[in-house]
Amino acid sequence: MNPVERVLSGRDGRAMLQKLMIERSGLVVQVSLNIPGFPKRLLNDRILVEEAANILKIKARSMGHKPVWSVLLENGAGCAELVEIPGAEGKAVKILGMEMEDRQWGSILDIDVIGRAGAVNRKELGGCERKCLICGAASKFCAREQRHDFELLRNRSALLLAMGLKEIYEGGRRHVTGKA
């Protein structure tokens, strides 16, 4: 399988699992990373995905929701953790995800909230389009125009990943979650 086929196969696997989780609990949160190019993995990517998912679980519990099941997937599409949060309101959970994505290092994160009616969109909640990892312009524009060197994008992704782990571990989870 070539890299594109591996990514597409991985995305199909994620979509199948999302569907099953949504049927069972009504809401699934997928925490993954925006990693340009191939492979869709970077050093310590799994750790950041797990930590970001744990932070979202803590925040969901503080809202009175109990995440009931999560699964970590590692495939051609990269690393992702899917978390079921039955009874939670998708827009409220997406706002929690957007708070993480909007941190200085958060553009490496991709937190999707999907319910029976489909995915909750950032724009519906007043969020802006995703920004380029390098220049801050709309990421779709830069990707389509191939405005930045691949190695520069990969290096920036690795730096953002490291910044996220540093903030989580050095500041303690309380720094990101607001809890001690």
C-alpha positions in Angstrom: 0.0 0.0 0.0 1.3 3.5 -0.8 1.2 6.3 1.8 -2.1 7.8 0.5 -3.8 4.4 0.5 -2.6 3.8 4.1 -4.0 7.2 5.2 -7.4 6.5 3.4 -7.6 3.0 4.9 -6.8 4.5 8.3 -9.5 7.1 7.9 -12.0 4.4 6.9 -11.2 2.5 10.1 -11.7 5.6 12.2 -15.0 6.4 10.5 -16.3 2.8 11.1 -15.4 3.0 14.8 -16.9 6.4 15.1 -20.2 5.1 13.6 -20.3 2.2 16.1 -19.6 4.5 19.1 -22.2 7.1 18.0 -24.8 4.4 17.6 -24.1 3.2 21.1 -23.7 6.4 23.0 -24.7 9.3 20.8 -21.5 11.3 21.0 -17.9 10.6 20.2 -14.8 12.9 20.5 -11.8 12.1 18.3 -8.5 13.6 19.4 -5.8 13.4 16.7 -3.0 15.5 15.4 -2.5 17.7 12.3 0.7 16.3 10.9 1.5 17.4 7.3 2.8 14.9 4.8 3.8 11.2 5.3 4.1 9.4 7.6 1.3 10.7 9.8 3.4 10.1 12.9 5.9 12.0 14.9 8.0 11.2 17.9 5.8 11.3 21.0 2.6 11.8 19.1 0.8 9.1 20.9 1.6 10.6 24.3 0.2 14.0 23.3 -3.0 12.4 21.9 -3.5 10.4 25.1 -2.8 13.4 27.3 -5.1 15.7 25.3 -7.8 13.0 25.5 -7.3 12.7 29.3 -7.7 16.5 29.7 -10.9 16.4 27.7 -12.2 13.5 29.9 -11.4 15.5 33.0 -13.2 18.5 31.7 -16.2 16.4 30.6 -16.4 15.0 34.2 -16.3 18.5 35.6 -19.4 19.2 33.5 -21.2 16.2 35.0 -20.6 13.8 32.1 -18.9 10.4 32.4 -16.8 9.3 29.4 -17.6 5.6 29.3 -15.2 4.1 26.8 -12.2 5.2 24.8 -10.0 3.5 22.2 -6.6 4.5 20.9 -6.0 3.8 17.2 -2.7 3.8 15.5 -2.9 3.3 11.7 -1.9 4.9 8.4 -3.9 8.0 9.3 -1.8 8.5 12.4 -2.7 8.2 16.1 -6.2 9.0 17.4 -8.1 8.4 20.5 -11.9 8.2 20.3 -13.9 8.8 23.5 -17.6 8.1 24.0 -19.4 10.7 26.2 -23.0 9.7 26.4 -25.5 12.5 27.3 -23.1 15.3 26.7 -24.1 18.2 24.5 -21.9 18.2 21.4 -21.5 22.0 21.2 -20.3 22.2 24.8 -17.8 19.5 24.3 -16.6 21.1 21.0 -16.0 24.4 23.0 -13.8 22.4 25.4 -11.8 21.1 22.4 -11.6 24.5 20.8 -10.1 25.9 24.0 -7.3 23.3 23.7 -6.9 23.8 19.9 -6.6 27.6 20.4 -3.6 27.4 22.8 -0.2 28.5 21.5 0.7 25.0 20.6 -2.9 23.7 20.0 -2.9 24.0 16.2 -1.2 20.6 16.2 -4.4 19.2 17.8 -7.5 18.2 15.8 -10.4 17.6 18.2 -13.6 16.5 16.4 -16.9 16.1 18.1 -19.4 13.9 16.3 -23.0 13.2 17.2 -25.9 11.5 15.5 -26.6 14.7 13.6 -23.0 14.9 12.3 -19.8 16.8 13.3 -20.0 20.0 15.3 -18.2 22.7 13.3 -16.0 25.4 14.8 -17.6 28.1 12.7 -21.1 27.3 14.1 -19.6 28.2 17.5 -17.9 31.4 16.4 -14.5 29.9 16.0 -12.2 30.9 13.2 -10.9 28.6 10.4 -7.8 26.6 11.3 -4.6 28.5 10.8 -1.5 27.5 9.0 1.2 26.1 11.3 3.7 28.5 9.8 2.2 31.8 8.8 -1.2 32.0 10.5 -3.2 32.3 7.2 -6.1 29.9 6.6 -4.5 26.4 6.6 -6.6 25.3 3.6 -5.2 28.1 1.5 -1.6 27.3 2.4 -2.1 23.6 1.9 -3.8 24.0 -1.5 -1.2 26.5 -2.7 1.7 24.5 -1.1 3.1 27.7 0.3 5.5 26.2 2.7 8.4 23.8 2.5 7.5 20.2 3.7 10.4 20.0 6.1 9.5 23.3 7.6 6.0 22.1 8.2 7.1 18.9 9.8 9.6 20.6 12.0 7.0 23.1 13.1 4.6 20.2 13.9 7.3 18.5 16.0 8.0 21.8 17.9 4.2 22.3 18.6 3.9 18.8 19.8 6.9 19.3 22.2 5.5 22.6 23.4 2.2 20.9 24.2 3.8 18.1 26.2 6.0 20.6 28.0 3.0 22.7 29.0 1.1 19.7 30.2 4.0 18.1 32.1 5.8 21.1 33.5 2.7 23.1 34.4 0.9 20.0 35.6 -2.5 19.1 34.2 -3.9 21.8 36.4 -2.3 24.4 34.0 -4.3 23.1 31.1 -7.5 21.8 32.9 -7.8 24.4 35.6 -7.7 21.6 38.2 -5.0 20.7 40.7 
